[in-house]
Amino acid sequence: MTGPVVVVTLLILVAGLASAIYRQWHQNRTLKAQLEAVAADLQHLQQSCSRFVPAGVLQHLIGDGVQSGIEAAAPERKVVTVLFADLVGSTAMSGRLEPAVLARVLNGYFQRMSDAIHEHRGHVAHFLGDGIVAYFGALQPNPWQCNDAVRAALAMRAAIREYNVELGREGLPLLALGIGIDRGLGLVGLVGARERMEYDFVGRTVNVAARVQTLTRIHQADILVTEALSTELDARFVLIPMPAEFVKGISEPVVTYAVREGPSAAAPSAEQPGDR
Amino acid sequence: MNGVLQQVEWESPLVEPLPDPALQSYARRRQGIPHPMIAYFAPVPWMARAVVDMHPEYGLLMHLDQTVADLVVLVVSQENSCRFCYAAVRGLLWAQGMSWARIQRMEQDLTRADLPPRTMAAVAFGRSQSRSGPAGAQAARETLRRSGLGLEELKEIAFTAALTDFHNRAHTIPAIPAYPIESMPDHLYVRLLRPLLGLIVKRYRYRGQPTVLEPVPPYAFARLVETYAGSPIGAILARTLAEMWASPHLTLRCKLLMIAVIARGLGCAVCAPEVSAALQTEGLKESTLAQVLNHLDAPELDPIERLLVPFARETIWFEPAPLQRRARMLRERLSAPQLLEAIGVASLANGLCRMGATVLDL
């Protein structure tokens, strides 16, 4: 009688142990899979983040932890080109369109503009209402940042024209764009409050680009660049000088140039008197 | 076994493979196993030889710990999103007996930063040289020195990162198929042959020995090569550069212009003067060079140079698929050897300019 009881008891114990081992093994496997998935996500996140934050800053954030990383990645002085774009007449349009339609039109606009900026090695720093602030040369050294920014502006002009064909076909209002571009020295780094920080460029250049953008309406030109930027541009861009204008917050009148064509379409012999 | 880069968008190959038994046998003699993709590089022999010979496993490193070198290759390939090289180095580690779990732990360690401080500093240095270029190299170099790594190890880490930058671009830009390498360990026969593969890899893998450097003609990168005098790295760099300059598919001036643009884009102040001097020797006016460096074009350039100067710039900071698409556009205007040589020159220049900024002012 004792023998079968012992055997049954042992079998129950072995079964219990096997079941516990299996459960533990299964749990370990699940945890390992979760850990691998999290690690893979982290890798992807790190790679995606490199589009918005320079590699060095990202390394500090990952290696030192967020708080120490922010302290270690001190902001630095850099020359950056700032492109400021805004839709003309958007307030009137927002009153006329259904919210869902307006959102679709604006999202299509933002996507096309972002693509044009990204294609020319800029990065979109902010969407401000229907405005866009983009930086060239902030994330990585870029000695060709001025040409890139103006090429991006020309691509944005072309993209708006194409988009307007689509909008016109649907009977929607057409979009018009004003772009101001300036280049200058400023502070680049992580700025903001503890709860929310962003990699940003701080300096007079951002204000100048925004003010120059407002001049596009006065000068009836969609792309305006400052004198500081024009001197760095490839001579084959066709620029038309505009009268100097005072703008809010800047004591000196601002000299600007309208961008007519890029190097691919422009031939030096085709330049008109007064053009650069 | 999947790696984290398998979701990276990858185009179809830009060039056709050209089977070359002599080249394949050269690769087998050097590495013990056939090189699965060497046929893609056959039209440009110097590039094919560089792909085989510039490898940290085979007789180039004298001071740096091999595992640290493997980690640098892994992390730089990860940074450059090179699916091919990433899968190749994982496959190599696996073939040498490392379990997938251990490889994954290593990858996680790279993310979680819990490696030993010396290894961590070495990996951070390699990553920084590749990703930030000269701008980030100085700070990473100081960290590396503080962690106790010697000058010779530092130079070998710089070289390992540079050769990985070369391999990453040389495989990424022409979109050399990554899937066959990625899926290789999934095949039953490969798993069965794994112990044999491991033995072959270990047998052919060897440490570098002191090597005499023949006098280097005063030309671009000569100072960089001389920095590695006495190491097999100096000899392999001298040979690769000599073969690259002599290769007939692109003119010497075109190659130098591409390198000058990459040096400028990276802000490499130490390589740029040598390249400028070489261009002036080739008869390029200073004003033309200034225009090229400022605007990536000049009327005096020939049609191929006008295509390849802006292309060189694209290779400095890149995402694989857009760069592969841009390279594909060149395919219509250039022959396969010309395109491949352009990719080789840009790849090598990206590695060497980054390395030059790191080691030339030590």
Interface residues (C-beta under 8 A of the other chain):
Chain A: K32 L35 E36 A39 A40 L42 Q43 H44 Q46 Q47 S50 P54 A55 G56 Q59 I62 G63 R121 Q140 P141 N142 P143 W144 N147 E232 D234 A235 R236 P263
Chain B: V4 Q7 Q78 E79 S81 A101 Q104 E107 Q108 T111 R112 A113 M120 A124 R127 S128 R131 S132 G133 A135 G136 A139 R264 G265 L266 G267 L293 N294 H295 L296 D297 R313 W317
